[in-house]
Amino acid sequence: MKVLGFALILVLVNVIAQFAYTRIDFTKEKRFTLTEKTKETLRQNKNEVIVTVFLDGDMPSAFKRLRNATKDMLADYKAYSKANFKVVYVNPISGLTVNEQDTVIQHLYEMGIRPTNINIKTDAGFSEKLVFPMALIESNGKRMPVKLLQNLGGEASNYDESINNSIKNLEYVFTSSLKKVISGYNPRIGFTEGNGEPNDNYLYDAMSSLSDSYVVGRVNLDSMTKQGLDSLKMLVIAKPLRAFTEAQKYKINYFVMKGGHVLWSIDQVRMELDSLRSGRSFMAANNSLNLDDMLFEYGARVNYNIIADVNCAEIPVATGGPRGDIQMAPWLYYPVLLPDTSNSVVKNLDNIKAEFASTVDTIGSRNVSKRIILTTSPYNKVYTSPKMFNLQMVDEQPTQKEFTNAPKSVGVLLEGSFKSVFLNRPIPEGIREQFDLPAQSKPAKMIVLGDGDIFRNQVSADGSPFPLGFDRYTQQNFGNKALLLNIADYFTNEDNLIALRNKEVTVRPLDKTLVRTEKTKWQLVNTVLPILLLICFAIFQHYYRKHKYAR
């Protein structure tokens, strides 16, 4: 009777499980629990979704962790989806000849699926292996590639750190990509050109990283039409060197009035480290961009000064030895900025590298909220412009008294309804179309950064761009790329999906030193102990049965 009752309970549980799905997440940060935004997206979708994951087959353990985390997450997506949600895992080049592999790789490139070449340590040294840390989402006749390996920090050689960060971002990349596929809408982002901004090579990784989820291109304000401005969701003004005309400002103002979002990354003082390589001294002079009145009206001011900070990046300096040796030295004028962890735009970001940055103040402006998102350390000093610079300044030793000050703001977030800069002013010369300018803008967002180099990647001697945020001299990764992606998410996603990117997942790696020293011990424990327990259980069972049936 008990057996029958137990069988009935099992059948009942299985029947209920067919209609109700649940799971219990015992992790502290609920890493295996989907957010309500993702569940809502899955419930609202009525179209079949096919997700092809190309990360499969034999690969290093770090990539296996990424694949397993992807499998776990997509299993939840499938369970919560109201429509048919199909997941396929493939190794696209398994069992193919070299020529066939080249054909498949070329075809995948055309779809946006790009492989990663990794080095694997073996007994004979190092070997190379091609893996595809990518997925493809297809639904309703549309498809979008998804990067599983984010490499937000820059360098791809430290896979453990990159994969840990990628696992944290899995829910964001899948949910945001799924929403874009379902809606068929990819926001447009424009990087301005024509005012001395860096060329495509120096903005390559910024635009390339954004192009995974957005339509990205260059925008020349002189030739930009009203229709072109209307199609943009976000405008990036990065390191202009020449003054903006009133007609160009008029178009920017129109873009803001219609609810467009602007990222200002500007240098108020002109100085480049390369100018000092010759050993000569150069004067850092004010950079006249004709934007002060515009930013002042919107609620911010980038000051004409240069920040020196003890918390700074290093630069290569020739030691003057017989072999022309190079050593790394702290450069106070490359401050490493600290994100305000309470703000969702910069939450969980690594520190941001800046070059000859200036402070940013907020100005009283009605209907506009202002929040500081990037600051210096408390060990800083601000120099007014103009100021003379030379490489001998690398030997400067900052004193504690001089460099102990309150943190200075370098990045400010502005949100609200902005007042038109051209209210009650005549239309500038050069405007040939009819632009409707209200007195106040629709709800819009801006971020003002007092440095034009934050989103500029380094370039090698042969012209190859380095990843954004990666310092080729110190081999250090900064959070510049993640900052740009977060800002784009915050500006363009009306559903505030940036909260998914800020999801905190604590990675608890094994102690590699302890693993190496106690490897043999734990191998014996895991192989011998189960056998001993089995033998003990068998002996106990033998004598128990002998005792039981001997009576």
Disulfide bonds with the S-S distance in Angstrom:
none
